Each structure stands twice: as C-alpha cells, then as structure tokens.
Amino acid sequence: MFDGILFDLDGTLWDAVAEVAESWSRTLEREGVSRRFTAADLRPCMGLLLSDIGAKLLPDVSPARREELIALCCADENAYLARHGASLYPGTEEALASLGKKYPLFVVSNCQRGYIEAFYQGTGMGKYFTDFESAGNTGLTKAENIALVVKRHGLKKPVYVGDTALDHASAQQAGVPFIHAAYGFGSVENVSAIHSLEELEGLLKSLGT
C-alpha cells in the first residue's frame, strides 16, 4: 500500500491561469510595461521555473529588469490568489477529503514562495495537507523537493501526481512512482493516468494490491 501522496499544484489541483494572467497584467500596467497577458499566454508556462517563465514572456526586457518584474508579479499574484482563489478541478475537495483519511497528502510545486499558502487561503484546501515544498522555498529542482519531502516524512512508498512531462521526469529522478493527471496542462505517454481526481483513490487501490 502507498503511504503518502504528493501532488503537483497547477494543472493537478486547480487551474489558476486566468487569475494569474489578470494579476500579472495589472502589475505590469502599474510598472509601465505595455504587455497584457491572457490565459493562452500563460498556460504553456505552467510548471516551469520562474526564470524560464520570465524569459519566455518578457524576452525584450533586460534580464535584471525582467527578474525585478517577475518578483513583483509573483508577490502581487500571491495576494490576488489568496483573496480571490481560483478554479479547483471538479471533485477536488471531495477527493482530498476522502484520500486524506487514508494517506498523508503533500504539495510539491515549482512555484514561488507563498504561492502554495495562497492556494490554501484562497480555497480552504490547506486542512487536507500534511506538508508542502516549493522551488521558491528551497531553490531546489522539483525532483529534489520531491525527495526532500519523502525523506522529511520517512515515506517508504509514496506516489507523485502531476500533469506534465516535467512532473513525470522529476518523479522518476526522485525514485517515486508517477500518476498522470490527464485532465491538466500536459501530455505524458505510457504511464498510469486519471481523468479526474475522483479516480485517484480507485487507481491507488488497484496499483497497491
């Protein structure tokens, strides 16, 4: 049997792309940058490190100014999401409530410091999770953060649930089995998959036997 479930956040538990695009656009307008983002602009960036997102979205801005703008966007984004929340995928809370009775739950994301806390505050989902870790907190890769959480909690048979090829590669590097959230942003072939979070509990039972 599995003894812990680690979740990616964007594309796995919620879709905050529209809210992030609105928040970032407001920040850039305030900073005098004539660039307005849409959800379509940001969707391909979800799951990437912030430095890579900045280079992709603001290629014409100097690296130093780009770093400054991204930091401002992230700070404003955290406040915006904590206040307004974003769209949970259907059945997310029901699935977490049920899974949390059987397994400790964790979030491991490439997001900035404060983003997971904003997710907790904006949705009320924090009560279901034992711990979390992020690239913004540690400066580590997703694979390293997965391994860190596994070690921190002494997990012997954890599983990682995510939606992108990067999530899959990170889980593999950390030596953790992977389940693809096929309803999310990415595509991963030839792995166990769910098409809604409500399917996860049944799949874990079948894989754990």
Secondary structure, DSSP 4 states (H G I P E B T S, - for coil): ---EEEE-SBTTTEE-HHHHHHHHHHHHHHTT------HHHHGGGTTS-HHHHHHHH-TTS-HHHHHHHHHHHHHHHHHHHHHH--EEPTTHHHHHHHHTTTS-EEEEESPPTTHHHHHHHHHSGGGG-SEEEEHHHH---HHHHHHHHHHHTT-SSEEEEESSHHHHHHHHHHT--EEEETTSS----SS-EESSGGGHHHHHHHHH-
